[in-house]
Amino acid sequence: MPCYAAEPYYGMYDPGALELPANFGILGDNKPEVHRNFSGYWGIANQPLEVQRRYVAAYYAYVSSIDRQIGNILESLEGTGLQENTIVFFTSDHGDM
């Protein structure tokens, strides 16, 4: 799983306390082929629930880390008075979770 986050983010989410969405492991026949083949990419759906929860906790930690870094950029722009003359573009792929 390619979601790694440094502390304090990695410890922010207790895998055992996470409730997975009801449809987390359901890919469905009515989905595009890439969705039906999803379990072959990371193998998440084939893992025990405690491992799936660790993956989700790591992903949440990673997202929180990125969110904080974007916040740092915006705070720096505000602190230097550059926010009115700056456009910030943040792009991402689809995300896995």
N, C-alpha and C positions, 0 to 999 in steps of 0.2 A: 504494500500500500504506500503510495507516494505522499502521504500526508504526515509530515513531521513538524512539530512546533516546539520551540524552546519553552522552558519555564519562564514565567508563571503560567503560560497558556496551557501547556500540556496537562497540568494538574487541575485545571479549572473544571473539568467535566468528569464526574465519576461514572465510569462505564456501567457499573452495576445499578446506578440510579436512572440511567437513560431508558426511556420507553421507546422502543422502535415503532415507527409508523405501522399501522395495520397492514399496509400493502408493501412493506419493505421487501419481502422476498417473493412477491407475486409479480411475475413478468407478463403473464397473459398472452393468449394466442392472438389477440386482436392488436398487438403492438407491432411496430416495425421489426424487421429481422434483427437489427442491431440490438434492440431491447431483449428479444428472445435469447440472443446469444450472450447477454451481459454476464451471466455467471461464469462464462469461459474467460472473460477478460481479467477480472481480479479474483474470481473464485469466492467472492463474499457470500453469495447465497448458499454455498456448500459448506460454510464454516459453522461451528456451533454458535449459539446465540451470544455467549459471553465474548467470543472473538468478534462477532459482528458489532457488538456494543463498543468494544475497544476501537474498532475502525471508525465508528461514528463519533466517538469521543475525540479521537485524533483529528478527524476532519473538522469538528466544531472548534477544536483548539487552533487549528491552522487558520480557519476563517476569522476567529477572534484576533489572532496575531496580525493578519493582514488588515483587519478593520482598525486596529490600534495604530498601525504604521500609516495608514491613510489619514487617520486623525492627527498624527504627528505632523504630517505635511500641511494639512489645513491649519493647524494651530501655528505653525511656523509662518505661513503666509499671513495669517491674521496678526501675529506678533510683529511682523516687519512692515505691515501696512500694504502688502502686495496683493491681498485677496481681491481687491476691486479691479486689478489689472492683470489677473491671472485666470486662465481657464484650466481646470483640472479634468483630464479624461482618465477614467478608470475602466478598463475592459477586462473581461475574463472569458473563459470558456463556459460550457454548460454546467460545470460542477458535477460531481459524481453522487452526491447524496441529496 
